[in-house]
Amino acid sequence: MAAADRPTAVRAEGVVKRFGPTVALDRAHLAVRPGEAHALVGRNGAGKSTLVSVLTGMERPDEGTVTFSDEPAPGYGDTAAWQRKVACVYQKSMVVPDLTVAENLYLGRFQGTGRIRWRALREDARALLAEYGVDVDPRTRAKDLTVEQGQFVEIARALSFGARLIILDEPTAQLDAGGIERLFAKLRELRRQGVAFLFISHHLREVYELCDTVTVFRDARHVVTAPVAELPKDELVAAMTGDAEAGPPKRARGAVRAPVPRQEVVPRQEVVPRQEAVPRQEAVPRRQAGPGAEPVLRTEGLALEGEFDPLDLVVRPGEVVGLAGATASGNTAVGETLVGLRKPDGGRVAVRGRAVRPGSVPHALDAGIGYVPEDRHRQGLVLGRSVAENATLTVTDQLGPFGTVLPSRTRAFASRMIASLDIKTSGPAQPVSGLSGGNQQKVVIARALAREPSVLVAIRPTAGVDVKSKEALLGVVREVAAAGSGALIVSDELDDLRVCDRVLAFFHGRVVAEFGDDWSDRALVAAMEGMATAEHGAPTAGAEAGATGKRGESGKRGESGKRGKSGDQGREGSQS
Ligand SMILES: Nc1ncnc2c1ncn2[C@@H]1O[C@H](COP(=O)(O)OP(=O)(O)OP(=O)(O)O)[C@@H](O)[C@H]1O
């Protein structure tokens, strides 16, 4: 039977979902065919996650129907029946960290009341993983898996329940280029077996690379469904933003739009630079500090054994400096050390000439370091509290006399933040848990900016943020610099790095290349992959405005890709 004649893997029709006064889905519809890779895109708050909750039986719609292979969806609450239809793989693995892979695979389906036969269980798990081509030892504890392995295990688990529809919610957000390529290869293979995928991503380039159909949601409604090949990227973005005329999004503040560099062919297959419609930020004038200006941030010999080698770094007022690098390259560890989450083994950090006590977040904040964490759920937000409370957590001392916090001042402060960062919320009193992922990230940034830091350290600040909001957030970072502070952006996202005046590329704990603001995607990605070209191969040793990543005497790194115990806040750590 041709794919078009087969029943749809899933069909949602006329779905309405309200949360109090918010209409999250307004007569939404979607159909995914067997073997199809179907992208669902939309700006933050468009209703994507709510639709996923409805399609996976987590939320009961107020109106509308869901069918799988033309049969009505299972009853709400019948978890096992839903598991046989559909699974959602999140960027954060949902497996139980302290159980082994085998235990996770058979979780919730041990038969009978007798003793569990562990050896047989492991053998079954091994066979199951082999069937789906997943190369993981079933005895490994889930917490020791890489992000990628965790996702593969979850996919295998879902398929073993009989599900033939897998929803992937921002699955690449924590993978590096090689991991993304391997995930895509696996998905292509499974599609050939008739498995359907619904792929939610803010990385439009990945949508074009992997999917054959795309659906756009805007403001709780379905806007368009089209074959990816027939919807050029500017029209896709226009559908997301609601711009009447198809065409590239307008630049904020009437600035001239810098050309988006053409996607270049990169030397290795697995190198996948992400290319979005975010142009270089020219809207806010770059304020170049003179070489004599007192640095806002200086590190001397800052080092963390097993993570990064001694690093001399200077950020001047008005500068945005990028620390580029793939997973475990050391760039994230540098960022986390600067904000006090990790204690360095040696070296000094100074903000505007004042030494910062190492390994202490409160001291780093007091010294003027603002922090935008990568993992907004674990490090960024108190979900049950309001937007206003979260946005002002770091400035409660400024919200009233004698240690009191005046609600009126808190609200006024938050309202300013909501307006300047365009946070989509019903108001300062709304709990953060009710905001979409991208809007939560904006609250995290608002909180970091509230103290008017001398230097902002942002770790993958636009993860999970839509294409237009990305531009706005990165514009805010430039504004912070233009006002005389400095910023460090720690990221492997080329779009994040495009706003930087300088970019230092990390590989295996060292700065392997330094770029101005004129790097090509190809050269930067090559450097992050450890293939720095001669052109940018050597860091500008000792340069006042630059950084050196000198290999320390004892500068042996731990096993590549492995983090120290203190690395719990890192990417792998955020898995559990
Ligand atoms: N549990 C909830 N309580 C209240 N409002 C909610 C809840 N879940 C979602 N909403 C609201 O519903 C709307 C749609 O949110 P949803 O999370 O589905 O958007 P999204 O497209 O997934 O966004 P993002 O890309 O930022 O994740 C938003 O306005 C959001 O604030």
The ligand as an SDF file (V2000), in Angstrom:
LIG
                    3D

 31 33  0  0  0  0  0  0  0  0999 V2000
    0.1560   24.5450   32.3350 N   0  0  0  0  0  0  0  0  0  0  0  0
   -0.1130   25.7490   31.8140 C   0  0  0  0  0  0  0  0  0  0  0  0
   -0.7430   26.6870   32.5160 N   0  0  0  0  0  0  0  0  0  0  0  0
   -1.0270   27.8880   31.9970 C   0  0  0  0  0  0  0  0  0  0  0  0
   -0.7060   28.2680   30.7390 N   0  0  0  0  0  0  0  0  0  0  0  0
   -0.0530   27.3700   29.9780 C   0  0  0  0  0  0  0  0  0  0  0  0
    0.2790   26.0580   30.4690 C   0  0  0  0  0  0  0  0  0  0  0  0
    0.9310   25.3830   29.4750 N   0  0  0  0  0  0  0  0  0  0  0  0
    0.9910   26.2380   28.4330 C   0  0  0  0  0  0  0  0  0  0  0  0
    0.3980   27.4160   28.7210 N   0  0  0  0  0  0  0  0  0  0  0  0
    0.2740   28.5810   27.8230 C   0  0  0  0  0  0  0  0  0  0  0  0
   -0.1880   28.0970   26.5830 O   0  0  0  0  0  0  0  0  0  0  0  0
    0.4550   28.7910   25.5180 C   0  0  0  0  0  0  0  0  0  0  0  0
    1.1360   27.7730   24.6000 C   0  0  0  0  0  0  0  0  0  0  0  0
    2.2740   27.2520   25.2790 O   0  0  0  0  0  0  0  0  0  0  0  0
    3.1840   26.0770   24.7060 P   0  0  0  0  0  0  0  0  0  0  0  0
    4.1070   25.6980   25.8120 O   0  0  0  0  0  0  0  0  0  0  0  0
    2.3160   25.0350   24.1290 O   0  0  0  0  0  0  0  0  0  0  0  0
    3.9770   26.8450   23.5470 O   0  0  0  0  0  0  0  0  0  0  0  0
    5.2030   26.3290   22.6430 P   0  0  0  0  0  0  0  0  0  0  0  0
    4.8180   26.5960   21.2320 O   0  0  0  0  0  0  0  0  0  0  0  0
    5.5490   24.9460   23.0190 O   0  0  0  0  0  0  0  0  0  0  0  0
    6.3560   27.3440   23.0690 O   0  0  0  0  0  0  0  0  0  0  0  0
    7.9830   27.1230   23.2290 P   0  0  0  0  0  0  0  0  0  0  0  0
    8.5460   27.0730   21.8600 O   0  0  0  0  0  0  0  0  0  0  0  0
    8.4070   28.3790   23.9330 O   0  0  0  0  0  0  0  0  0  0  0  0
    8.1860   25.8880   24.0530 O   0  0  0  0  0  0  0  0  0  0  0  0
    1.3930   29.7880   26.1350 C   0  0  0  0  0  0  0  0  0  0  0  0
    0.7630   31.0380   26.1650 O   0  0  0  0  0  0  0  0  0  0  0  0
    1.6020   29.2540   27.5240 C   0  0  0  0  0  0  0  0  0  0  0  0
    1.8480   30.3310   28.4150 O   0  0  0  0  0  0  0  0  0  0  0  0
  1  2  1  0
  2  3  1  0
  2  7  2  0
  3  4  2  0
  4  5  1  0
  5  6  2  0
  6  7  1  0
  6 10  1  0
  7  8  1  0
  8  9  2  0
  9 10  1  0
 10 11  1  0
 11 12  1  0
 11 30  1  0
 12 13  1  0
 13 14  1  0
 13 28  1  0
 14 15  1  0
 15 16  1  0
 16 17  2  0
 16 18  1  0
 16 19  1  0
 19 20  1  0
 20 21  2  0
 20 22  1  0
 20 23  1  0
 23 24  1  0
 24 25  2  0
 24 26  1  0
 24 27  1  0
 28 29  1  0
 28 30  1  0
 30 31  1  0
M  END
$$$$
